[in-house]
């Protein structure tokens, strides 16, 4: 456990980051991209010590960590390469012949300022110290202060060290990146309240994200908190699909539910299935599969304890029946897969049954008809994902259900499962509240950079005083929308 940073130390880090912002904001997008590739190189160069350290601190297997490290490197590189398109440069040139004369207007996007990032526990590389939030904020031209997660301090130090080496080698201001440590609420609260912090990135629980959001909203200058706060990620299994593929769907669902001991924000915690031909076979397959699933260590003892407590609370509700439970091994540290069932009528009468149980727990809700399925869909608030398992005739017969689900989520899947989040332009990892605090943005993919940018228009400025991306000659060679047309050509 790292020593907690004092309030004075946190303040000094923020002050230095603010000084760095005044320099970093003047660096053009090509220079920022080169720096981000340098960070990627440093992370990539971290050797076996990184994987071994993360294994000890998180209980995650080496293969998973190797893959996550590669994903983290890819995030830094892909965000760097996408930066020019994310800036979305718009230029409308002057027209003196118009009455009144039309001014010359050129719009770019600039960083908000110093960003506070809260590291997540379940992705020690990709969503923590050097994860996607840090990469997207720096791509936007923002210095970053990371409040490290107390669950993996040594891993955080190694990842943070890679960023600092890249900063030093690039000759950039050392205040561009800093880590602060706090295993209490006070450090995080002070960081969010600091007047020089201009935005917050958070991945974690609803309780934590909501507390930061409310705190930021009460500041004399409110700031945005981009919090991704989890989800039950409902899966709707439709009748004809159940008839045709009951066994395969059960195996795929269990694999998704138990992946990473259920510790993914896209874990499909609720599956809604028809009381129809194939249901018995589906449930029997799940029962056999759960019995063969070995309990494995969760990220840390606190998460294992919460899993046991929240699971027991949900199972105590009227009408909830345990379908299958894997053998319990060391419940103080391990998570054993559990699947329960409940009828739609009882689910609809008790909103406690829709709460997330973080871990390898699934609730199968059985419905009798399309009206019940639609009523269940209405109960969900905001989700990261929703999934439809359907044949074409199911889709045709359940258009209203699908429309309801699109209003509830940020990503809707067909005949797949939501664990596994592709890092690409078209990915939306965020959803209506309470899945995230702002459904207009994603925390995965190049568009994540937009969270930490604001538009800035220049009117009637001489060319030599404009940022490089707005100059007539287009010295960066980027795509720009000039008088409504997308082009890389210079303005004559």
C-alpha positions as CSV (number, residue, x, y, z in Angstrom):
1,X,0.0,0.0,0.0
2,X,1.4,3.4,-1.0
3,X,1.6,6.1,1.6
4,X,-1.4,8.4,1.3
5,X,-0.6,11.8,-0.4
6,X,-1.2,14.8,1.9
7,X,-3.5,17.6,0.9
8,X,-0.4,19.7,0.4
9,X,1.1,17.2,-2.0
10,X,-2.1,16.9,-4.0
11,X,-2.3,20.7,-4.3
12,X,1.3,20.8,-5.5
13,X,0.6,18.2,-8.1
14,X,-2.4,20.1,-9.4
15,X,-0.5,23.4,-9.4
16,X,2.3,21.9,-11.4
17,X,-0.2,20.3,-13.8
18,X,-1.7,23.7,-14.4
19,X,1.7,25.1,-15.3
20,X,2.2,22.2,-17.7
21,X,-1.1,22.9,-19.3
22,X,0.0,26.4,-20.3
23,X,2.8,24.8,-22.2
24,X,1.2,21.6,-23.5
25,X,-1.8,23.4,-25.0
26,X,0.5,25.1,-27.4
27,X,1.8,21.8,-28.8
28,X,0.1,20.9,-32.1
29,X,-1.7,17.6,-32.7
30,X,1.1,15.9,-34.5
31,X,3.5,16.6,-31.6
32,X,1.0,15.3,-29.1
33,X,0.5,12.2,-31.2
34,X,4.3,11.6,-31.3
35,X,4.4,11.9,-27.5
36,X,1.5,9.4,-27.2
37,X,3.3,6.9,-29.4
38,X,6.4,7.4,-27.1
39,X,4.2,6.5,-24.1
40,X,3.0,3.4,-25.9
41,X,6.6,2.4,-26.6
42,X,7.5,2.7,-22.9
43,X,4.5,0.7,-21.8
44,X,5.3,-1.9,-24.4
45,X,8.9,-2.1,-23.1
46,X,7.8,-3.0,-19.6
47,X,8.9,-6.5,-19.0
48,X,7.8,-9.6,-17.0
49,X,7.9,-7.6,-13.8
50,X,4.8,-5.7,-14.8
51,X,2.8,-8.9,-15.4
52,X,4.1,-10.6,-12.3
53,X,3.3,-7.6,-10.1
54,X,-0.2,-7.2,-11.5
55,X,-0.8,-10.9,-10.9
56,X,0.1,-10.6,-7.3
57,X,-2.0,-7.5,-6.7
58,X,-5.1,-8.5,-8.7
59,X,-5.3,-12.3,-8.9
60,X,-5.8,-11.9,-12.6
61,X,-4.1,-14.6,-14.8
62,X,-1.0,-13.9,-16.8
63,X,-2.7,-14.5,-20.2
64,X,-5.5,-12.0,-19.4
65,X,-2.9,-9.4,-18.3
66,X,-0.7,-9.8,-21.3
67,X,-3.8,-9.2,-23.5
68,X,-4.8,-6.2,-21.5
69,X,-1.3,-4.7,-21.7
70,X,-1.5,-5.0,-25.5
71,X,-4.9,-3.4,-25.5
72,X,-3.5,-0.5,-23.4
73,X,-0.7,0.1,-25.9
74,X,-3.2,0.0,-28.7
75,X,-5.3,2.6,-27.0
76,X,-2.4,5.1,-26.8
77,X,-1.5,4.4,-30.4
78,X,-5.0,4.5,-31.9
79,X,-6.0,7.6,-30.0
80,X,-2.8,9.3,-31.2
81,X,-3.5,8.4,-34.8
82,X,-7.2,9.5,-34.5
83,X,-6.5,12.9,-33.0
84,X,-6.8,15.0,-36.1
85,X,-10.2,13.6,-37.0
86,X,-11.5,14.0,-33.5
87,X,-10.6,17.7,-33.6
88,X,-13.2,18.0,-36.4
89,X,-11.7,21.2,-37.9
90,X,-14.3,23.6,-39.5
91,X,-13.4,26.6,-41.6
92,X,-15.8,29.1,-43.2
93,X,-13.9,31.7,-45.1
94,X,-14.8,35.4,-45.3
95,X,-17.1,36.8,-48.0
96,X,-16.7,40.6,-48.2
97,X,-19.3,40.9,-51.0
98,X,-22.1,39.7,-48.7
99,X,-24.3,42.3,-46.9
100,X,-23.4,42.4,-44.0
101,X,-19.9,41.0,-44.8
102,X,-19.4,37.4,-43.7
103,X,-16.4,37.1,-41.3
104,X,-13.7,34.5,-41.5
105,X,-14.5,31.8,-38.9
106,X,-12.3,28.8,-38.0
107,X,-13.2,26.2,-35.3
108,X,-10.9,23.8,-33.6
109,X,-11.1,22.0,-30.2
110,X,-8.9,22.6,-27.2
111,X,-8.3,20.8,-24.0
112,X,-10.4,21.7,-20.9
113,X,-7.4,21.9,-18.5
114,X,-6.1,19.6,-15.8
115,X,-8.1,16.3,-15.6
116,X,-8.4,14.1,-12.6
117,X,-8.6,10.4,-13.4
118,X,-9.7,7.7,-10.9
119,X,-8.1,4.3,-11.5
120,X,-10.4,1.3,-11.7
121,X,-9.7,-2.0,-9.9
122,X,-10.8,-4.5,-12.5
123,X,-8.6,-3.4,-15.4
124,X,-5.2,-2.5,-13.8
125,X,-3.8,-1.5,-17.2
126,X,-6.6,-0.5,-19.6
127,X,-8.8,1.5,-17.2
128,X,-6.3,2.6,-14.5
129,X,-3.2,4.7,-14.2
130,X,-2.2,4.6,-17.9
131,X,-5.6,3.5,-19.2
132,X,-7.9,4.9,-21.8
133,X,-9.1,7.9,-19.7
134,X,-5.5,9.1,-19.2
135,X,-4.7,8.5,-22.9
136,X,-7.8,10.3,-24.1
137,X,-7.2,13.3,-21.8
138,X,-3.6,13.7,-22.9
139,X,-4.7,13.4,-26.5
140,X,-6.9,16.3,-25.9
141,X,-4.0,18.3,-24.6
142,X,-4.8,18.0,-20.9
143,X,-2.4,17.2,-18.1
144,X,-3.5,14.3,-15.9
145,X,-3.6,13.7,-12.1
146,X,-4.4,10.0,-11.4
147,X,-5.8,9.0,-8.1
148,X,-4.4,5.5,-8.1
149,X,-6.5,2.5,-7.1
150,X,-5.4,1.2,-3.7
151,X,-5.8,-2.4,-4.9
152,X,-2.8,-2.3,-7.2
153,X,-0.3,0.4,-6.1
154,X,2.9,-1.3,-7.4
155,X,1.3,-1.9,-10.8
156,X,0.2,1.7,-10.9
157,X,3.8,2.8,-10.1
158,X,5.2,0.8,-13.0
159,X,2.6,2.1,-15.5
160,X,2.9,5.7,-14.2
161,X,6.7,5.4,-14.5
162,X,6.4,4.6,-18.2
163,X,4.5,7.8,-18.8
164,X,7.0,9.9,-16.8
165,X,9.9,8.4,-18.8
166,X,8.2,9.4,-22.0
167,X,7.6,12.9,-20.7
168,X,11.2,13.3,-19.7
169,X,12.6,12.0,-23.0
170,X,10.3,14.3,-24.9
171,X,11.5,17.3,-22.9
172,X,7.9,18.1,-21.8
173,X,6.9,19.8,-18.5
174,X,7.2,17.2,-15.7
175,X,3.9,18.4,-14.2
176,X,2.1,16.9,-17.3
177,X,1.4,13.7,-15.3
178,X,1.3,12.8,-11.6
179,X,-0.1,10.2,-9.3
180,X,-1.7,10.8,-5.9
181,X,-2.6,8.1,-3.5
182,X,-5.5,7.9,-1.0
183,X,-7.4,5.0,0.5
184,X,-9.9,7.4,2.1
185,X,-12.6,9.6,0.6
186,X,-10.8,12.9,1.6
187,X,-8.0,12.8,-1.0
188,X,-10.4,12.2,-3.9
189,X,-12.9,14.8,-2.6
190,X,-10.1,17.4,-2.4
191,X,-8.9,16.6,-5.9
192,X,-12.4,17.0,-7.4
193,X,-13.0,20.2,-5.5
194,X,-9.7,21.8,-6.5
195,X,-10.4,24.9,-8.6
196,X,-7.7,24.1,-11.1
197,X,-9.3,20.6,-11.9
198,X,-11.5,21.1,-15.0
199,X,-12.8,17.5,-15.6
200,X,-12.9,14.1,-14.0
201,X,-12.8,10.6,-15.5
202,X,-14.1,7.7,-13.4
203,X,-14.8,4.0,-13.8
204,X,-16.3,2.1,-10.9
205,X,-19.3,1.8,-8.7
206,X,-22.5,3.8,-8.9
207,X,-22.0,5.0,-5.3
208,X,-18.5,6.3,-6.1
209,X,-19.3,7.9,-9.4
210,X,-22.5,9.5,-8.2
211,X,-20.7,11.0,-5.2
212,X,-18.0,12.5,-7.4
213,X,-20.6,13.8,-9.9
214,X,-22.6,15.5,-7.1
215,X,-19.5,17.0,-5.5
216,X,-18.3,18.5,-8.9
217,X,-21.8,19.9,-9.5
218,X,-21.7,21.8,-6.2
219,X,-18.4,23.6,-6.9
220,X,-18.5,27.4,-7.5
221,X,-17.4,26.4,-11.0
222,X,-19.2,23.1,-11.8
223,X,-17.1,20.7,-13.9
224,X,-18.0,17.6,-15.9
225,X,-17.5,14.1,-14.4
226,X,-17.5,11.4,-17.0
227,X,-18.3,8.4,-14.8
228,X,-19.0,4.9,-16.1
229,X,-20.8,3.2,-13.2
230,X,-21.7,-0.3,-14.2
231,X,-24.7,-2.1,-15.5
232,X,-26.7,-5.3,-15.4
233,X,-26.5,-5.5,-19.2
234,X,-29.8,-7.4,-19.8
235,X,-30.0,-10.1,-22.3
236,X,-33.4,-10.9,-24.0
237,X,-33.7,-14.4,-25.4
238,X,-36.6,-14.6,-27.9
239,X,-38.8,-17.7,-28.5
240,X,-37.6,-19.0,-31.9
241,X,-34.0,-18.5,-31.0
242,X,-34.5,-20.5,-27.8
243,X,-36.1,-23.3,-29.8
244,X,-33.2,-23.5,-32.3
245,X,-30.2,-23.0,-30.0
246,X,-31.0,-23.6,-26.4
247,X,-27.8,-25.6,-25.5
248,X,-25.4,-23.3,-27.4
249,X,-26.9,-20.1,-25.9
250,X,-26.7,-21.5,-22.4
251,X,-23.0,-22.3,-22.8
252,X,-22.2,-18.9,-24.4
253,X,-24.2,-17.1,-21.7
254,X,-22.4,-18.9,-18.9
255,X,-19.0,-18.3,-20.5
256,X,-19.8,-14.5,-20.7
257,X,-21.2,-14.4,-17.2
258,X,-18.2,-16.1,-15.6
259,X,-15.5,-14.4,-17.7
260,X,-12.9,-12.8,-15.4
261,X,-15.0,-14.1,-12.4
262,X,-17.8,-11.8,-13.5
263,X,-15.8,-8.7,-12.8
264,X,-16.5,-6.8,-16.1
265,X,-18.7,-3.8,-16.3
266,X,-20.4,-5.5,-19.3
267,X,-21.2,-8.7,-17.4
268,X,-24.6,-9.9,-18.5
269,X,-26.2,-10.1,-15.0
270,X,-29.8,-10.6,-16.1
271,X,-31.2,-12.9,-18.8
272,X,-34.8,-12.7,-19.8
273,X,-36.1,-15.9,-21.3
274,X,-39.6,-17.1,-22.6
275,X,-41.5,-20.0,-20.9
276,X,-41.4,-21.7,-24.2
277,X,-40.0,-24.8,-25.9
278,X,-36.4,-25.1,-25.2
279,X,-36.4,-23.4,-21.8
280,X,-36.0,-26.6,-19.8
281,X,-33.1,-27.7,-21.9
282,X,-31.5,-24.2,-21.6
283,X,-31.8,-24.2,-17.8
284,X,-30.5,-27.8,-17.5
285,X,-27.5,-26.9,-19.6
286,X,-26.8,-23.9,-17.4
287,X,-27.2,-26.1,-14.3
288,X,-24.6,-28.6,-15.5
289,X,-22.2,-25.9,-16.6
290,X,-22.3,-24.0,-13.3
291,X,-21.6,-27.2,-11.4
292,X,-18.4,-27.6,-13.5
293,X,-17.3,-24.0,-12.9
294,X,-14.5,-23.7,-10.4
295,X,-14.5,-20.8,-7.9
296,X,-11.5,-18.5,-8.5
297,X,-10.0,-15.6,-6.6
298,X,-11.6,-12.2,-7.2
299,X,-9.7,-8.9,-7.5
300,X,-9.4,-8.4,-3.8
301,X,-11.0,-9.4,-0.5
302,X,-13.4,-6.4,-0.5
303,X,-14.9,-7.3,-3.8
304,X,-15.3,-10.9,-2.8
305,X,-17.0,-9.9,0.4
306,X,-19.4,-7.5,-1.4
307,X,-20.2,-10.3,-3.9
308,X,-21.2,-12.7,-1.2
309,X,-23.2,-10.1,0.6
310,X,-25.1,-8.7,-2.4
311,X,-25.8,-12.2,-3.8
312,X,-27.2,-13.3,-0.5
313,X,-29.4,-10.2,-0.3
314,X,-30.9,-10.8,-3.8
315,X,-31.4,-14.5,-3.2
316,X,-33.4,-13.8,0.0
317,X,-36.2,-12.1,-2.1
318,X,-39.5,-13.9,-2.5
319,X,-39.8,-16.0,-5.6
320,X,-36.1,-16.2,-6.3
321,X,-34.9,-19.8,-6.6
322,X,-31.3,-20.9,-6.9
323,X,-30.9,-22.9,-10.2
324,X,-27.3,-23.8,-9.7
325,X,-24.3,-22.8,-7.6
326,X,-20.7,-23.8,-8.1
327,X,-18.9,-25.3,-5.1
328,X,-17.9,-22.6,-2.6
329,X,-14.2,-22.2,-2.0
330,X,-12.8,-19.6,0.4
331,X,-15.7,-17.2,0.1
332,X,-13.6,-14.5,1.7
333,X,-11.5,-14.3,-1.4
334,X,-13.2,-16.4,-4.2
335,X,-16.3,-15.9,-6.2
336,X,-18.4,-19.0,-7.0
337,X,-20.7,-18.9,-10.0
338,X,-24.4,-18.8,-9.2
339,X,-27.5,-18.6,-11.3
340,X,-31.0,-18.1,-9.9
341,X,-34.4,-17.9,-11.6
342,X,-37.5,-15.8,-11.0
343,X,-40.8,-15.3,-12.8
344,X,-41.6,-12.1,-14.6
345,X,-44.5,-11.3,-12.3
346,X,-42.3,-11.4,-9.2
347,X,-39.5,-9.5,-10.9
348,X,-41.9,-6.7,-11.9
349,X,-43.2,-6.4,-8.4
350,X,-39.8,-6.0,-6.8
351,X,-37.3,-3.4,-8.1
352,X,-34.6,-4.8,-5.8
353,X,-34.2,-7.8,-8.3
354,X,-32.8,-5.4,-11.0
355,X,-29.8,-4.4,-8.9
356,X,-26.3,-5.3,-10.1
357,X,-24.4,-8.1,-8.2
358,X,-20.8,-7.5,-9.3
359,X,-19.4,-11.0,-9.9
360,X,-20.3,-14.3,-11.5
361,X,-24.0,-14.1,-10.6
362,X,-26.9,-14.4,-13.1
363,X,-30.6,-14.0,-12.7
364,X,-32.8,-15.7,-15.3
365,X,-36.2,-14.0,-15.5
366,X,-38.9,-16.1,-17.3
367,X,-41.8,-14.4,-19.1
368,X,-45.0,-15.8,-20.7
369,X,-45.6,-13.4,-23.5
370,X,-44.3,-10.4,-25.4
371,X,-46.2,-8.0,-23.1
372,X,-44.3,-9.3,-20.1
373,X,-41.0,-9.0,-21.9
374,X,-41.8,-5.4,-22.8
375,X,-42.8,-4.7,-19.2
376,X,-39.4,-6.1,-18.0
377,X,-37.5,-4.0,-20.5
378,X,-39.3,-0.9,-19.2
379,X,-38.0,-1.5,-15.7
380,X,-34.3,-1.0,-16.7
381,X,-33.0,2.5,-16.2
382,X,-29.8,3.1,-18.1
383,X,-27.5,0.3,-19.2
384,X,-24.1,0.1,-21.0
385,X,-25.5,-2.7,-23.2
386,X,-28.6,-4.7,-24.0
387,X,-28.6,-7.9,-26.0
388,X,-31.2,-9.5,-28.2
389,X,-30.9,-13.2,-29.0
390,X,-33.2,-13.7,-31.9
391,X,-34.0,-15.3,-35.3
392,X,-35.3,-13.0,-38.1
393,X,-38.9,-13.9,-37.3
394,X,-38.3,-13.0,-33.6
395,X,-37.0,-9.5,-34.7
396,X,-40.1,-9.0,-36.9
397,X,-42.4,-9.9,-34.0
398,X,-40.7,-7.9,-31.3
399,X,-40.0,-4.5,-32.9
400,X,-41.5,-2.7,-29.9
401,X,-39.3,-4.6,-27.4
402,X,-36.2,-3.7,-29.5
403,X,-37.2,-0.1,-29.7
404,X,-37.6,0.0,-25.9
405,X,-34.1,-1.5,-25.4
406,X,-32.5,1.0,-27.7
407,X,-33.8,3.8,-25.4
408,X,-32.1,2.1,-22.4
409,X,-28.6,1.4,-23.6
410,X,-25.5,2.7,-25.3
411,X,-24.8,-0.5,-27.3
412,X,-27.4,-3.1,-28.5
413,X,-26.1,-6.5,-29.5
414,X,-27.7,-9.2,-31.7
415,X,-26.8,-12.9,-31.1
416,X,-23.7,-12.2,-29.1
417,X,-22.7,-11.4,-25.6
418,X,-21.5,-8.0,-24.3
419,X,-18.2,-9.0,-22.6
420,X,-15.4,-7.8,-24.8
421,X,-15.3,-4.1,-25.7
422,X,-13.7,-3.4,-29.1
423,X,-11.5,-0.3,-29.1
424,X,-12.6,1.5,-32.3
425,X,-14.5,4.5,-33.7
426,X,-17.9,2.9,-33.7
427,X,-17.8,1.6,-30.1
428,X,-20.1,3.3,-27.6
429,X,-19.1,2.4,-24.0
430,X,-21.5,4.5,-22.0
431,X,-25.2,4.7,-21.7
432,X,-28.1,6.5,-20.2
433,X,-27.9,7.3,-16.4
434,X,-27.1,5.5,-14.2
435,X,-24.8,3.5,-16.4
436,X,-22.9,6.7,-17.0
437,X,-23.3,10.3,-16.1
438,X,-23.4,11.6,-19.7
439,X,-24.8,9.3,-22.3
440,X,-23.5,11.5,-25.1
441,X,-19.9,10.3,-24.6
442,X,-17.9,7.0,-24.7
443,X,-15.0,6.0,-22.5
444,X,-13.7,3.5,-25.2
445,X,-12.5,4.3,-28.7
446,X,-11.1,7.5,-30.2
447,X,-14.3,9.5,-29.5
448,X,-13.4,9.2,-25.8
449,X,-11.0,12.1,-26.5
450,X,-14.0,14.4,-27.1
451,X,-14.9,14.3,-23.3
452,X,-11.9,16.5,-22.5
453,X,-12.2,19.0,-25.4
454,X,-14.2,22.1,-25.9
455,X,-14.8,24.0,-29.2
456,X,-13.0,27.3,-29.8
457,X,-13.7,29.5,-32.8
458,X,-11.3,32.1,-34.2
459,X,-12.9,35.0,-36.0
460,X,-10.9,37.3,-38.5
461,X,-7.5,36.3,-37.2
462,X,-4.4,36.8,-39.4
463,X,-3.1,33.4,-40.7
464,X,0.3,33.7,-38.9
465,X,-1.5,33.9,-35.5
466,X,-3.8,30.9,-36.0
467,X,-3.1,27.4,-34.6
468,X,-1.4,25.1,-37.1
469,X,-4.6,23.1,-37.8
470,X,-6.4,26.3,-38.9
471,X,-3.8,27.9,-41.1
472,X,-4.4,28.4,-44.8
473,X,-1.5,26.1,-45.9
474,X,-2.7,23.2,-43.7
475,X,0.8,22.5,-42.5
476,X,-0.3,19.4,-40.6
477,X,-1.8,17.9,-43.7
478,X,-5.1,16.9,-42.0
479,X,-8.7,16.6,-43.1
480,X,-10.7,19.8,-42.6
481,X,-14.2,20.9,-43.5
482,X,-13.7,24.1,-45.5
483,X,-16.8,25.9,-46.7
484,X,-18.8,22.7,-46.2
485,X,-16.5,20.4,-48.1
486,X,-14.1,17.9,-46.6
487,X,-10.6,18.4,-47.9
488,X,-6.8,18.3,-47.2
489,X,-6.2,21.1,-49.7
490,X,-4.7,24.4,-48.7
491,X,-6.8,27.5,-48.7
492,X,-5.7,29.9,-51.5
